[in-house]
Amino acid sequence: MRRPSGDRTMSVEYLLVTFNDDRDVLADGDRVGVTNHTILLPADEYNITLSGDGYAPPSQTVVLAGTSIMRPKVVTFS
């Protein structure tokens, strides 16, 4: 069945935030998951931070689009 051109379905994207410890991952200030686990989010631009302190950089802006479960967008904090 064809959808009307005005009916857009939400695209699910995949994000993997890596860090040497388990931390909460925040997207635009909201908790969305945990480091080192794949996170599903709607396609969009996000400001990614971690809970706590002692990591760098302090935040990263990412655009989630065109990802897959096998090729998530990888964001690394150290």
NORNORSUL-V521473 format. One record per residue. N is the residue number from 1. RES is the residue in one letter. SS is DSSP state (helix for helix, strand for strand, loop for the rest). BURIAL is I if it has 16 or more other C-alpha atoms within 10 Angstrom, else O. D_LAST is the distance of its C-alpha to the last C-alpha in Angstrom with 1 decimal. Layout:
# NORNORSUL-V521473
n=N res=RES ss=SS burial=BURIAL d_last=D_LAST
n=N res=RES ss=SS burial=BURIAL d_last=D_LAST
This chain:
# NORNORSUL-V521473
n=1 res=M ss=loop burial=O d_last=47.2
n=2 res=R ss=loop burial=O d_last=46.1
n=3 res=R ss=loop burial=O d_last=44.4
n=4 res=P ss=loop burial=O d_last=45.6
n=5 res=S ss=loop burial=O d_last=43.6
n=6 res=G ss=loop burial=O d_last=42.7
n=7 res=D ss=loop burial=O d_last=41.1
n=8 res=R ss=loop burial=O d_last=37.4
n=9 res=T ss=loop burial=O d_last=35.4
n=10 res=M ss=loop burial=O d_last=31.8
n=11 res=S ss=loop burial=O d_last=29.4
n=12 res=V ss=strand burial=I d_last=26.7
n=13 res=E ss=strand burial=I d_last=23.4
n=14 res=Y ss=strand burial=I d_last=20.5
n=15 res=L ss=strand burial=I d_last=16.8
n=16 res=L ss=strand burial=I d_last=14.1
n=17 res=V ss=strand burial=I d_last=10.7
n=18 res=T ss=strand burial=I d_last=8.3
n=19 res=F ss=loop burial=I d_last=6.0
n=20 res=N ss=loop burial=O d_last=7.2
n=21 res=D ss=loop burial=O d_last=9.6
n=22 res=D ss=loop burial=O d_last=12.2
n=23 res=R ss=loop burial=I d_last=11.9
n=24 res=D ss=strand burial=I d_last=14.4
n=25 res=V ss=strand burial=I d_last=13.7
n=26 res=L ss=strand burial=I d_last=15.7
n=27 res=A ss=strand burial=I d_last=17.5
n=28 res=D ss=loop burial=O d_last=19.5
n=29 res=G ss=loop burial=O d_last=19.3
n=30 res=D ss=strand burial=O d_last=20.7
n=31 res=R ss=strand burial=O d_last=19.2
n=32 res=V ss=strand burial=O d_last=19.3
n=33 res=G ss=strand burial=I d_last=17.7
n=34 res=V ss=strand burial=I d_last=15.0
n=35 res=T ss=loop burial=I d_last=11.7
n=36 res=N ss=loop burial=I d_last=12.5
n=37 res=H ss=loop burial=O d_last=16.1
n=38 res=T ss=strand burial=I d_last=17.8
n=39 res=I ss=strand burial=I d_last=18.8
n=40 res=L ss=strand burial=I d_last=22.1
n=41 res=L ss=strand burial=I d_last=22.7
n=42 res=P ss=strand burial=O d_last=25.5
n=43 res=A ss=loop burial=I d_last=25.1
n=44 res=D ss=strand burial=O d_last=24.1
n=45 res=E ss=strand burial=O d_last=21.6
n=46 res=Y ss=strand burial=I d_last=18.9
n=47 res=N ss=strand burial=O d_last=16.6
n=48 res=I ss=strand burial=I d_last=13.5
n=49 res=T ss=strand burial=I d_last=11.8
n=50 res=L ss=strand burial=I d_last=10.8
n=51 res=S ss=loop burial=O d_last=13.2
n=52 res=G ss=loop burial=O d_last=13.0
n=53 res=D ss=loop burial=O d_last=11.0
n=54 res=G ss=loop burial=O d_last=8.5
n=55 res=Y ss=loop burial=O d_last=5.4
n=56 res=A ss=loop burial=O d_last=5.3
n=57 res=P ss=loop burial=O d_last=7.4
n=58 res=P ss=loop burial=O d_last=9.9
n=59 res=S ss=loop burial=O d_last=11.3
n=60 res=Q ss=strand burial=O d_last=12.1
n=61 res=T ss=strand burial=O d_last=15.7
n=62 res=V ss=strand burial=I d_last=16.6
n=63 res=V ss=strand burial=O d_last=20.2
n=64 res=L ss=strand burial=I d_last=21.0
n=65 res=A ss=loop burial=I d_last=24.0
n=66 res=G ss=loop burial=O d_last=25.3
n=67 res=T ss=loop burial=I d_last=22.9
n=68 res=S ss=loop burial=O d_last=24.2
n=69 res=I ss=loop burial=O d_last=23.4
n=70 res=M ss=loop burial=O d_last=23.1
n=71 res=R ss=loop burial=O d_last=21.1
n=72 res=P ss=loop burial=I d_last=18.8
n=73 res=K ss=strand burial=I d_last=16.7
n=74 res=V ss=strand burial=O d_last=13.1
n=75 res=V ss=strand burial=I d_last=10.3
n=76 res=T ss=strand burial=O d_last=6.7
n=77 res=F ss=loop burial=I d_last=3.8
n=78 res=S ss=loop burial=O d_last=0.0
